């Protein structure tokens, strides 16, 4: 008797780690990815933290052939409000997609993993971490070799030069990262947006917009087309 396939929702930021987690999951015959889950700051219609326009995430989801569930967040958003919004979202996911698991693109920070595991308790969803403890330089090199194209859309100027905002990740940029910066930006050094890769059925056309500094971070806007 064959075991039932896991029905997985991917926690989706539009960045490279979430995108590669989706790719990895789709290689597993025991998994069916049923949709993507993202948080959006409603006042700005942008992805929370990354600052990417929501229409670009919708274009990614369409290219991946998956539905996208948006969780609207206030600005500013308290932890209590965030957790209320996520509880409501989980209930809606159960009704719409009947998932059994939710997958995250986290790599090695144990406190982040423990937080996600705690939040998932009692929700009826088991957490998955398909990239956990993968060596990060080897991981990003594998992504790039597989055809992933991704740009830095947000960075911490205390850890990276401002001029890297908006740059496409490639081997030369990775080789030039300052000492102590994780090649995947796992400690919050930078965040990305994927416009092409094997997890997408075709490229998502983007062009650079303005670069701004806000609340201690540098954001590189991306425009559709």
N, C-alpha and C positions, 0 to 999 in steps of 0.2 A: 504493500500500500504506500503510495507516494505521499510525503508530508505536504500539508497545505503551504502554498507560497506566501511569503510575507507580503503584506500590502503596505507599501512604504510611502510616506510623505517626506519630501526633502525640505529642510529648513533652508530657505533660498534668499541670498543677498545679491545675487548676480555676479559674485566674485568667483575667482578661480577655484578656491577650495570647495565651495558648494557645488560648482559645476563639475569638478573632477569626482566628487563623491557621487553625483548623479551618474556619471559615466561608469564608475566602478560598480555601482549597484546594478546597472543595466547589464553588466557582464555576468551577473549571478543568476543562474536559472531558478534559484529558489526565491527570487524577489520579483515583485511587480511594483514598479513605481507608479503611484496613482495620481500624484499631483505635487505642486510646489506651494510652500507656505512662506509668506514674507510679511514684514512689518513696515508700515508706511506712516510717515508723519503727515497727517491729513491736511494740516494748514499749508504745507508746501508741496504736497503730492510727490514726495521723494522718499526713497528708501531710508529708513532710520539708520543713522551713523554714516553710511556710505555717501549719502547725498545724491544718489542717482535718480534721475527722473523715472517715475513709475511707468511711463509709456515704453521705456527701454526694457524694463523687466517683462512687460507684457509681450514685447517683441521676442525676447529670449524664450519665454514660455511657449509662444506659438512655434518658434523654431525647434524647440524640444518636443513639440507635440503633446504638451501637458497642460492641464488647467492650473491656473494660479489663484490661490486664495489670499486676499489681502486683509491684514489686520490693521485697522486704523488706530493710530495713537495720537493723543493730545500733544501739544507743545506749550510749555514743558510737560513731561509725563512722569508722574510719580511711580515708584515701584508698585504701589498698591493698584494704581490704575492700569499699569502694564500687565500685572498678573490677572486682574479682572478681565482685561481684553483677551488675554491668551486662554483663559478658562472658557470664555464664550466661543473663541475660535475653535478650540478642541471639540466642543459640543457640536458645532456646525460641521466640522470635518467628519465626525462619526456619522452624522446624518447623511452627508453628501457622498462620501467616498469609502466609508467603512474601513479605515486603515487599522493596521495592527501595530505599526512602528513609525517612528519619526527619526530621520537621519540628519546628522550634523557633520559639518566639514571640519570640526576641531581636530587639532594635530597633537598637542602635547601638554597643554596647561591643565593640571589635575583639578584646580579649583573651578575652572570653567566647566569641565566635564561633571564634576560633583554637583554644581549648581543645576545643570540641565537634568541630571538624573533625579535630583530632588524635586524639580518642578514637574517631572513626568510621573512621579508616583501618584497612583490613584486616578490617573487620567484614562486608563485603558490603552495607553500607547507605550510601547517599550522603546527606549532610545537606542540608536545604532550610531557607531562612529567608524565608518569604513576606512578612514585615512589615519586612524590613531597610531601614533608613534612611527609613522613613516619618516625616514630621514629627509629633512625639508629641502636641502639643495638637490638631492637626487629626485625628489618628488617634483619640484618645479621644472627641472631639466626634462623629466619624462613628459610632463604636460606640454612643454614647448615642442619637444620632438614629435608629439602626437598631433601637432597642428593647432594647439590652443593659442589664441591671440587675446591678450588682455592688457588693459591700461591701468595705471595708477590713478584712481579718482579721489583719493583722500590720503593725506599723510600727516604725520606728527613732525613738525619742523624742529622739534627738540632732538629728533633721532635721524632725520633725513634732510638733505638739502631741498629747499622749496622748489627749485627748478625741476625736480623729478616729477612733480604733479603733472599729470596728463601724459607722461611718457609711457610708451609701450614696453612691457617687460621683455627683455631679451638677455642673451648670455653676457653681453658686454655690460649692461646695467647691473646684472647680478654680481658680476666679478668686481664691480666698482662700489658695491654697497659698503658703508662704513663698518668697521669692526663692531661686532656685537649685535648687528641688525640681522634678524632671522630672514633667510631667503624667501620665505613665504609670508613674512610680516605677521607672524602668529602672535607676537607680543603687542600688537596694535601699531606697529611702525607705519604700515600702509594698508590700504584696502583697494580692491581692483574691480573692474568690470570686464567680463568675457564677451567678445563680439564674434568669436569663431572657435570651433573645436569639434571633436568627435561626438560630443553630447548634444550638439545642435544639428538640425537637418540642413542648415544653410547659414551663411553669415548674417549678423545683425549690423546693418549699416549705421555707423556713427561718425560724427565729426566733432572736432574740439570746440568747446565754448570758452567762457571766461574762467579764469583762475582767481579765487578769492580766499582770503584768510578770515576765519570766523571761529570764535570760541576756542582758540588755541590750535586749530587744525587748518590745513590748506586743502581746499576742494577744487578739483578740476572738473568743470561741468562738461557733459557730453550731450550732444544734440542728435536727434534722429536724422539719418541720412548723411 
